[in-house]
Amino acid sequence: MKRKYRNQLPPFKLKVLSAIKGDQLLAELSERFDVRPNKIQNWKKQLLNQKFLY
């Protein structure tokens, strides 16, 4: 079954990205926060390019 597209709010995105600094792998973060790994990578790229969240 396909899951619905979800828009995540900026505080949630920052929470996920702040967890990247730890020793967890991207796959572990994906499972922990129920977000696809590609989505986390996109958020990280957006943050680094200062086009974050909006």
N, C-alpha and C positions, 0 to 999 in steps of 0.2 A: 504494500500500500504506500502510495506517495504521501509524504508529509507536506503540509501547507507551508507556503513561504512565510517567514516571520521577519518582521522588521525589529531589529534590536535597538534599544535606546543607548545613547552615548555612555551612560554610567556602566552599563553591562559590558560594552565593548572595552572600556578602560579596565574593568575588572579582569577580563580575559587577557588583555594585553599585558597587564601588570604581572600576571602569573607566568608569562613567558620568561621573565628574568630568573625564575627558579630553575631547578634541575629537571623539570618535566619536559618530555618530548611533546611535539605538536600533536601527535596521535593521542597522547594521554590527556592533554588539555581539551582536545576535541570531545573525547568521551566524557570527561568530567563536566564540561559545560553544555554538552549536547549541541555542539556547533560543528559544522564540517571544517576539516583542516584548511581547505582552500579559502574559506571565508575568513579564518583567522589570519592567513597570509595576506589576503587583500586588505584587511583592516590595518595590519602592520605597515604595508606599503603606503596606504593612505596617510597614516600617522607620520611616516617619515617624509612624505611629500607635502605635509601641512594641508592636506585636503580632507581632513579627518571628520567623519561622522555626519556631514551635512550635504 
